[in-house]
């Protein structure tokens, strides 16, 4: 099966929507932004995305619940789920890691390292 070129993301912050979309296009990927846990789980199973990006501060979902339920689905165990959060929210970061997120970064680190993260996931490094 060919590797997916699609990213799914749950992000409310317009700055990050633009940043992720731009970085995805430069990496030859497409990105779809979702607003509910149901959409994330259903689309992830159906489309097997390259990567799921989750803003742990998104208002439209309970991020820890999304991660827990995502990682409980056998078909999604190999799909990377990356979260980002305000650097002052150490407890939320820990909860996301405990729930099974593959990587949780501070917002600034995510923003700075996004091109490299996408390159790593596409195997073009």
CNS distance restraints for C-alpha pairs under 8 A (distance, minus, plus):
assign (resid   3 and name CA) (resid  50 and name CA) 7.03 0.50 0.50
assign (resid   4 and name CA) (resid  48 and name CA) 6.93 0.50 0.50
assign (resid   4 and name CA) (resid  49 and name CA) 5.57 0.50 0.50
assign (resid   4 and name CA) (resid  50 and name CA) 5.07 0.50 0.50
assign (resid   5 and name CA) (resid  28 and name CA) 7.29 0.50 0.50
assign (resid   5 and name CA) (resid  29 and name CA) 4.85 0.50 0.50
assign (resid   5 and name CA) (resid  30 and name CA) 6.28 0.50 0.50
assign (resid   5 and name CA) (resid  49 and name CA) 7.02 0.50 0.50
assign (resid   5 and name CA) (resid  50 and name CA) 6.00 0.50 0.50
assign (resid   5 and name CA) (resid 122 and name CA) 7.81 0.50 0.50
assign (resid   6 and name CA) (resid  29 and name CA) 5.69 0.50 0.50
assign (resid   6 and name CA) (resid  30 and name CA) 4.88 0.50 0.50
assign (resid   6 and name CA) (resid  31 and name CA) 5.72 0.50 0.50
assign (resid   6 and name CA) (resid  32 and name CA) 7.60 0.50 0.50
assign (resid   6 and name CA) (resid  49 and name CA) 5.10 0.50 0.50
assign (resid   6 and name CA) (resid  50 and name CA) 5.65 0.50 0.50
assign (resid   6 and name CA) (resid  51 and name CA) 7.21 0.50 0.50
assign (resid   7 and name CA) (resid  24 and name CA) 7.89 0.50 0.50
assign (resid   7 and name CA) (resid  29 and name CA) 7.10 0.50 0.50
assign (resid   7 and name CA) (resid  30 and name CA) 6.11 0.50 0.50
assign (resid   7 and name CA) (resid  31 and name CA) 4.60 0.50 0.50
assign (resid   7 and name CA) (resid  32 and name CA) 6.36 0.50 0.50
assign (resid   7 and name CA) (resid  49 and name CA) 5.57 0.50 0.50
assign (resid   7 and name CA) (resid  50 and name CA) 5.77 0.50 0.50
assign (resid   7 and name CA) (resid  51 and name CA) 5.02 0.50 0.50
assign (resid   7 and name CA) (resid  52 and name CA) 5.75 0.50 0.50
assign (resid   7 and name CA) (resid  53 and name CA) 7.40 0.50 0.50
assign (resid   8 and name CA) (resid  31 and name CA) 5.71 0.50 0.50
assign (resid   8 and name CA) (resid  32 and name CA) 5.03 0.50 0.50
assign (resid   8 and name CA) (resid  33 and name CA) 5.98 0.50 0.50
assign (resid   8 and name CA) (resid  34 and name CA) 7.08 0.50 0.50
assign (resid   8 and name CA) (resid  40 and name CA) 7.35 0.50 0.50
assign (resid   8 and name CA) (resid  44 and name CA) 7.64 0.50 0.50
assign (resid   8 and name CA) (resid  49 and name CA) 6.66 0.50 0.50
assign (resid   8 and name CA) (resid  51 and name CA) 6.51 0.50 0.50
assign (resid   8 and name CA) (resid  52 and name CA) 4.79 0.50 0.50
assign (resid   8 and name CA) (resid  53 and name CA) 6.31 0.50 0.50
assign (resid   9 and name CA) (resid  31 and name CA) 7.09 0.50 0.50
assign (resid   9 and name CA) (resid  32 and name CA) 6.23 0.50 0.50
assign (resid   9 and name CA) (resid  33 and name CA) 4.81 0.50 0.50
assign (resid   9 and name CA) (resid  34 and name CA) 6.05 0.50 0.50
assign (resid   9 and name CA) (resid  52 and name CA) 5.54 0.50 0.50
assign (resid   9 and name CA) (resid  53 and name CA) 4.52 0.50 0.50
assign (resid   9 and name CA) (resid  54 and name CA) 5.72 0.50 0.50
assign (resid   9 and name CA) (resid  55 and name CA) 7.99 0.50 0.50
assign (resid  10 and name CA) (resid  33 and name CA) 5.70 0.50 0.50
assign (resid  10 and name CA) (resid  34 and name CA) 5.20 0.50 0.50
assign (resid  10 and name CA) (resid  35 and name CA) 6.08 0.50 0.50
assign (resid  10 and name CA) (resid  36 and name CA) 7.81 0.50 0.50
assign (resid  10 and name CA) (resid  40 and name CA) 7.89 0.50 0.50
assign (resid  10 and name CA) (resid  53 and name CA) 6.36 0.50 0.50
assign (resid  10 and name CA) (resid  54 and name CA) 4.94 0.50 0.50
assign (resid  10 and name CA) (resid  55 and name CA) 6.08 0.50 0.50
assign (resid  10 and name CA) (resid  58 and name CA) 6.92 0.50 0.50
assign (resid  11 and name CA) (resid  16 and name CA) 6.99 0.50 0.50
assign (resid  11 and name CA) (resid  17 and name CA) 6.37 0.50 0.50
assign (resid  11 and name CA) (resid  33 and name CA) 6.88 0.50 0.50
assign (resid  11 and name CA) (resid  34 and name CA) 7.66 0.50 0.50
assign (resid  11 and name CA) (resid  35 and name CA) 7.90 0.50 0.50
assign (resid  11 and name CA) (resid  53 and name CA) 7.82 0.50 0.50
assign (resid  11 and name CA) (resid  54 and name CA) 6.32 0.50 0.50
assign (resid  11 and name CA) (resid  55 and name CA) 5.19 0.50 0.50
assign (resid  11 and name CA) (resid  58 and name CA) 5.78 0.50 0.50
assign (resid  12 and name CA) (resid  16 and name CA) 7.91 0.50 0.50
assign (resid  12 and name CA) (resid  17 and name CA) 7.33 0.50 0.50
assign (resid  12 and name CA) (resid  55 and name CA) 7.56 0.50 0.50
assign (resid  12 and name CA) (resid  58 and name CA) 5.44 0.50 0.50
assign (resid  12 and name CA) (resid  59 and name CA) 7.00 0.50 0.50
assign (resid  12 and name CA) (resid  60 and name CA) 7.66 0.50 0.50
assign (resid  13 and name CA) (resid  17 and name CA) 6.32 0.50 0.50
assign (resid  13 and name CA) (resid  58 and name CA) 7.69 0.50 0.50
assign (resid  14 and name CA) (resid  18 and name CA) 6.20 0.50 0.50
assign (resid  15 and name CA) (resid  19 and name CA) 6.21 0.50 0.50
assign (resid  16 and name CA) (resid  20 and name CA) 5.82 0.50 0.50
assign (resid  16 and name CA) (resid 111 and name CA) 7.67 0.50 0.50
assign (resid  17 and name CA) (resid  21 and name CA) 6.04 0.50 0.50
assign (resid  17 and name CA) (resid  33 and name CA) 7.96 0.50 0.50
assign (resid  18 and name CA) (resid  22 and name CA) 6.00 0.50 0.50
assign (resid  19 and name CA) (resid  23 and name CA) 6.11 0.50 0.50
assign (resid  19 and name CA) (resid 111 and name CA) 7.55 0.50 0.50
assign (resid  20 and name CA) (resid  24 and name CA) 5.94 0.50 0.50
assign (resid  20 and name CA) (resid  31 and name CA) 7.77 0.50 0.50
assign (resid  20 and name CA) (resid 114 and name CA) 7.51 0.50 0.50
assign (resid  21 and name CA) (resid  25 and name CA) 6.21 0.50 0.50
assign (resid  21 and name CA) (resid  30 and name CA) 7.58 0.50 0.50
assign (resid  21 and name CA) (resid  31 and name CA) 6.17 0.50 0.50
assign (resid  22 and name CA) (resid  26 and name CA) 6.34 0.50 0.50
assign (resid  23 and name CA) (resid  27 and name CA) 6.24 0.50 0.50
assign (resid  23 and name CA) (resid 114 and name CA) 7.03 0.50 0.50
assign (resid  23 and name CA) (resid 115 and name CA) 5.87 0.50 0.50
assign (resid  23 and name CA) (resid 118 and name CA) 7.76 0.50 0.50
assign (resid  24 and name CA) (resid  28 and name CA) 6.23 0.50 0.50
assign (resid  24 and name CA) (resid  29 and name CA) 4.81 0.50 0.50
assign (resid  24 and name CA) (resid  30 and name CA) 6.00 0.50 0.50
assign (resid  24 and name CA) (resid  31 and name CA) 6.58 0.50 0.50
assign (resid  24 and name CA) (resid 118 and name CA) 7.23 0.50 0.50
assign (resid  25 and name CA) (resid  29 and name CA) 5.36 0.50 0.50
assign (resid  25 and name CA) (resid  30 and name CA) 6.34 0.50 0.50
assign (resid  27 and name CA) (resid 115 and name CA) 7.61 0.50 0.50
assign (resid  27 and name CA) (resid 118 and name CA) 6.83 0.50 0.50
assign (resid  27 and name CA) (resid 119 and name CA) 6.86 0.50 0.50
assign (resid  34 and name CA) (resid  39 and name CA) 6.43 0.50 0.50
assign (resid  34 and name CA) (resid  40 and name CA) 6.53 0.50 0.50
assign (resid  35 and name CA) (resid  39 and name CA) 7.11 0.50 0.50
assign (resid  35 and name CA) (resid  40 and name CA) 7.96 0.50 0.50
assign (resid  35 and name CA) (resid  60 and name CA) 5.71 0.50 0.50
assign (resid  35 and name CA) (resid  61 and name CA) 7.17 0.50 0.50
assign (resid  36 and name CA) (resid  40 and name CA) 6.42 0.50 0.50
assign (resid  36 and name CA) (resid  60 and name CA) 6.18 0.50 0.50
assign (resid  36 and name CA) (resid  61 and name CA) 5.83 0.50 0.50
assign (resid  37 and name CA) (resid  41 and name CA) 6.20 0.50 0.50
assign (resid  37 and name CA) (resid  61 and name CA) 6.07 0.50 0.50
assign (resid  37 and name CA) (resid  62 and name CA) 7.81 0.50 0.50
assign (resid  37 and name CA) (resid  66 and name CA) 5.72 0.50 0.50
assign (resid  38 and name CA) (resid  42 and name CA) 6.02 0.50 0.50
assign (resid  39 and name CA) (resid  43 and name CA) 5.78 0.50 0.50
assign (resid  40 and name CA) (resid  44 and name CA) 5.84 0.50 0.50
assign (resid  40 and name CA) (resid  66 and name CA) 7.91 0.50 0.50
assign (resid  41 and name CA) (resid  45 and name CA) 6.24 0.50 0.50
assign (resid  41 and name CA) (resid  66 and name CA) 7.93 0.50 0.50
assign (resid  41 and name CA) (resid  69 and name CA) 7.84 0.50 0.50
assign (resid  41 and name CA) (resid  70 and name CA) 6.19 0.50 0.50
assign (resid  42 and name CA) (resid  46 and name CA) 6.18 0.50 0.50
assign (resid  43 and name CA) (resid  47 and name CA) 5.68 0.50 0.50
assign (resid  43 and name CA) (resid  48 and name CA) 7.66 0.50 0.50
assign (resid  44 and name CA) (resid  48 and name CA) 5.10 0.50 0.50
assign (resid  44 and name CA) (resid  49 and name CA) 6.03 0.50 0.50
assign (resid  44 and name CA) (resid  76 and name CA) 7.19 0.50 0.50
assign (resid  45 and name CA) (resid  75 and name CA) 6.54 0.50 0.50
assign (resid  45 and name CA) (resid  76 and name CA) 6.62 0.50 0.50
assign (resid  48 and name CA) (resid  76 and name CA) 7.23 0.50 0.50
assign (resid  48 and name CA) (resid  79 and name CA) 7.04 0.50 0.50
assign (resid  49 and name CA) (resid  79 and name CA) 6.82 0.50 0.50
assign (resid  50 and name CA) (resid  79 and name CA) 6.40 0.50 0.50
assign (resid  50 and name CA) (resid  80 and name CA) 7.14 0.50 0.50
assign (resid  50 and name CA) (resid 121 and name CA) 7.03 0.50 0.50
assign (resid  50 and name CA) (resid 122 and name CA) 7.70 0.50 0.50
assign (resid  51 and name CA) (resid  79 and name CA) 6.03 0.50 0.50
assign (resid  51 and name CA) (resid  80 and name CA) 5.08 0.50 0.50
assign (resid  51 and name CA) (resid  81 and name CA) 6.02 0.50 0.50
assign (resid  51 and name CA) (resid  82 and name CA) 7.54 0.50 0.50
assign (resid  51 and name CA) (resid 121 and name CA) 7.48 0.50 0.50
assign (resid  52 and name CA) (resid  79 and name CA) 7.41 0.50 0.50
assign (resid  52 and name CA) (resid  80 and name CA) 6.24 0.50 0.50
assign (resid  52 and name CA) (resid  81 and name CA) 4.72 0.50 0.50
assign (resid  52 and name CA) (resid  82 and name CA) 6.24 0.50 0.50
assign (resid  53 and name CA) (resid  81 and name CA) 5.93 0.50 0.50
assign (resid  53 and name CA) (resid  82 and name CA) 4.96 0.50 0.50
assign (resid  53 and name CA) (resid  83 and name CA) 5.81 0.50 0.50
assign (resid  53 and name CA) (resid  84 and name CA) 7.99 0.50 0.50
assign (resid  54 and name CA) (resid  58 and name CA) 7.74 0.50 0.50
assign (resid  54 and name CA) (resid  63 and name CA) 7.14 0.50 0.50
assign (resid  54 and name CA) (resid  81 and name CA) 7.30 0.50 0.50
assign (resid  54 and name CA) (resid  82 and name CA) 6.15 0.50 0.50
assign (resid  54 and name CA) (resid  83 and name CA) 4.62 0.50 0.50
assign (resid  54 and name CA) (resid  84 and name CA) 6.57 0.50 0.50
assign (resid  55 and name CA) (resid  63 and name CA) 7.46 0.50 0.50
assign (resid  55 and name CA) (resid  83 and name CA) 5.66 0.50 0.50
assign (resid  55 and name CA) (resid  84 and name CA) 5.22 0.50 0.50
assign (resid  55 and name CA) (resid  85 and name CA) 6.37 0.50 0.50
assign (resid  56 and name CA) (resid  62 and name CA) 7.89 0.50 0.50
assign (resid  56 and name CA) (resid  63 and name CA) 5.18 0.50 0.50
assign (resid  56 and name CA) (resid  64 and name CA) 7.64 0.50 0.50
assign (resid  56 and name CA) (resid  83 and name CA) 6.07 0.50 0.50
assign (resid  56 and name CA) (resid  84 and name CA) 5.86 0.50 0.50
assign (resid  56 and name CA) (resid  85 and name CA) 5.39 0.50 0.50
assign (resid  56 and name CA) (resid  92 and name CA) 7.68 0.50 0.50
assign (resid  56 and name CA) (resid  96 and name CA) 7.98 0.50 0.50
assign (resid  57 and name CA) (resid  63 and name CA) 7.45 0.50 0.50
assign (resid  57 and name CA) (resid  85 and name CA) 6.30 0.50 0.50
assign (resid  57 and name CA) (resid  86 and name CA) 7.87 0.50 0.50
assign (resid  58 and name CA) (resid  62 and name CA) 7.77 0.50 0.50
assign (resid  58 and name CA) (resid  63 and name CA) 7.32 0.50 0.50
assign (resid  61 and name CA) (resid  66 and name CA) 7.32 0.50 0.50
assign (resid  62 and name CA) (resid  66 and name CA) 6.29 0.50 0.50
assign (resid  63 and name CA) (resid  67 and name CA) 6.29 0.50 0.50
assign (resid  63 and name CA) (resid  96 and name CA) 7.53 0.50 0.50
assign (resid  64 and name CA) (resid  68 and name CA) 6.11 0.50 0.50
assign (resid  64 and name CA) (resid  95 and name CA) 6.70 0.50 0.50
assign (resid  64 and name CA) (resid  96 and name CA) 5.46 0.50 0.50
assign (resid  64 and name CA) (resid  99 and name CA) 6.40 0.50 0.50
assign (resid  65 and name CA) (resid  69 and name CA) 6.04 0.50 0.50
assign (resid  66 and name CA) (resid  70 and name CA) 5.82 0.50 0.50
assign (resid  67 and name CA) (resid  71 and name CA) 6.04 0.50 0.50
assign (resid  67 and name CA) (resid  81 and name CA) 7.67 0.50 0.50
assign (resid  67 and name CA) (resid  96 and name CA) 6.93 0.50 0.50
assign (resid  67 and name CA) (resid  99 and name CA) 5.90 0.50 0.50
assign (resid  67 and name CA) (resid 100 and name CA) 6.35 0.50 0.50
assign (resid  67 and name CA) (resid 101 and name CA) 6.22 0.50 0.50
assign (resid  68 and name CA) (resid  72 and name CA) 6.27 0.50 0.50
assign (resid  68 and name CA) (resid  99 and name CA) 5.00 0.50 0.50
assign (resid  68 and name CA) (resid 100 and name CA) 6.56 0.50 0.50
assign (resid  69 and name CA) (resid  73 and name CA) 6.79 0.50 0.50
assign (resid  70 and name CA) (resid  76 and name CA) 6.71 0.50 0.50
assign (resid  71 and name CA) (resid  76 and name CA) 6.42 0.50 0.50
assign (resid  71 and name CA) (resid  77 and name CA) 5.84 0.50 0.50
assign (resid  71 and name CA) (resid  99 and name CA) 7.85 0.50 0.50
assign (resid  71 and name CA) (resid 100 and name CA) 6.35 0.50 0.50
assign (resid  72 and name CA) (resid  76 and name CA) 7.93 0.50 0.50
assign (resid  72 and name CA) (resid  77 and name CA) 7.70 0.50 0.50
assign (resid  73 and name CA) (resid  77 and name CA) 6.75 0.50 0.50
assign (resid  80 and name CA) (resid 101 and name CA) 7.73 0.50 0.50
assign (resid  80 and name CA) (resid 102 and name CA) 5.92 0.50 0.50
assign (resid  81 and name CA) (resid 101 and name CA) 5.45 0.50 0.50
assign (resid  81 and name CA) (resid 102 and name CA) 5.43 0.50 0.50
assign (resid  81 and name CA) (resid 103 and name CA) 6.94 0.50 0.50
assign (resid  82 and name CA) (resid 101 and name CA) 6.04 0.50 0.50
assign (resid  82 and name CA) (resid 102 and name CA) 5.79 0.50 0.50
assign (resid  82 and name CA) (resid 103 and name CA) 4.87 0.50 0.50
assign (resid  82 and name CA) (resid 104 and name CA) 5.83 0.50 0.50
assign (resid  82 and name CA) (resid 105 and name CA) 7.88 0.50 0.50
assign (resid  83 and name CA) (resid  96 and name CA) 7.61 0.50 0.50
assign (resid  83 and name CA) (resid 101 and name CA) 6.79 0.50 0.50
assign (resid  83 and name CA) (resid 103 and name CA) 6.25 0.50 0.50
assign (resid  83 and name CA) (resid 104 and name CA) 4.61 0.50 0.50
assign (resid  83 and name CA) (resid 105 and name CA) 6.38 0.50 0.50
assign (resid  84 and name CA) (resid 104 and name CA) 5.36 0.50 0.50
assign (resid  84 and name CA) (resid 105 and name CA) 4.72 0.50 0.50
assign (resid  84 and name CA) (resid 106 and name CA) 5.47 0.50 0.50
assign (resid  84 and name CA) (resid 107 and name CA) 5.34 0.50 0.50
assign (resid  84 and name CA) (resid 110 and name CA) 6.39 0.50 0.50
assign (resid  85 and name CA) (resid  89 and name CA) 6.81 0.50 0.50
assign (resid  85 and name CA) (resid  92 and name CA) 7.80 0.50 0.50
assign (resid  85 and name CA) (resid  93 and name CA) 6.77 0.50 0.50
assign (resid  85 and name CA) (resid 104 and name CA) 7.40 0.50 0.50
assign (resid  85 and name CA) (resid 105 and name CA) 6.42 0.50 0.50
assign (resid  85 and name CA) (resid 106 and name CA) 5.09 0.50 0.50
assign (resid  85 and name CA) (resid 107 and name CA) 5.23 0.50 0.50
assign (resid  86 and name CA) (resid 106 and name CA) 5.50 0.50 0.50
assign (resid  86 and name CA) (resid 107 and name CA) 5.47 0.50 0.50
assign (resid  87 and name CA) (resid 106 and name CA) 4.82 0.50 0.50
assign (resid  87 and name CA) (resid 107 and name CA) 6.78 0.50 0.50
assign (resid  89 and name CA) (resid  93 and name CA) 6.32 0.50 0.50
assign (resid  90 and name CA) (resid  94 and name CA) 6.15 0.50 0.50
assign (resid  91 and name CA) (resid  95 and name CA) 6.21 0.50 0.50
assign (resid  92 and name CA) (resid  96 and name CA) 6.18 0.50 0.50
assign (resid  93 and name CA) (resid  97 and name CA) 6.30 0.50 0.50
assign (resid  93 and name CA) (resid 104 and name CA) 6.37 0.50 0.50
assign (resid  93 and name CA) (resid 105 and name CA) 7.91 0.50 0.50
assign (resid  94 and name CA) (resid  98 and name CA) 6.05 0.50 0.50
assign (resid  95 and name CA) (resid  99 and name CA) 6.08 0.50 0.50
assign (resid  96 and name CA) (resid 100 and name CA) 6.51 0.50 0.50
assign (resid  96 and name CA) (resid 101 and name CA) 5.75 0.50 0.50
assign (resid  96 and name CA) (resid 104 and name CA) 7.21 0.50 0.50
assign (resid  97 and name CA) (resid 101 and name CA) 5.02 0.50 0.50
assign (resid  97 and name CA) (resid 102 and name CA) 7.21 0.50 0.50
assign (resid  97 and name CA) (resid 103 and name CA) 7.17 0.50 0.50
assign (resid  97 and name CA) (resid 104 and name CA) 6.72 0.50 0.50
assign (resid 105 and name CA) (resid 109 and name CA) 6.03 0.50 0.50
assign (resid 105 and name CA) (resid 110 and name CA) 5.63 0.50 0.50
assign (resid 106 and name CA) (resid 110 and name CA) 6.10 0.50 0.50
assign (resid 107 and name CA) (resid 111 and name CA) 6.10 0.50 0.50
assign (resid 108 and name CA) (resid 112 and name CA) 6.12 0.50 0.50
assign (resid 109 and name CA) (resid 113 and name CA) 5.87 0.50 0.50
assign (resid 110 and name CA) (resid 114 and name CA) 5.59 0.50 0.50
assign (resid 113 and name CA) (resid 117 and name CA) 6.12 0.50 0.50
assign (resid 114 and name CA) (resid 118 and name CA) 6.19 0.50 0.50
assign (resid 115 and name CA) (resid 119 and name CA) 6.21 0.50 0.50
assign (resid 116 and name CA) (resid 120 and name CA) 6.06 0.50 0.50
assign (resid 117 and name CA) (resid 121 and name CA) 6.35 0.50 0.50
assign (resid 118 and name CA) (resid 122 and name CA) 6.17 0.50 0.50
assign (resid 119 and name CA) (resid 123 and name CA) 6.06 0.50 0.50
assign (resid 119 and name CA) (resid 124 and name CA) 5.24 0.50 0.50
assign (resid 119 and name CA) (resid 125 and name CA) 5.71 0.50 0.50
assign (resid 120 and name CA) (resid 124 and name CA) 6.37 0.50 0.50
assign (resid 120 and name CA) (resid 125 and name CA) 5.78 0.50 0.50
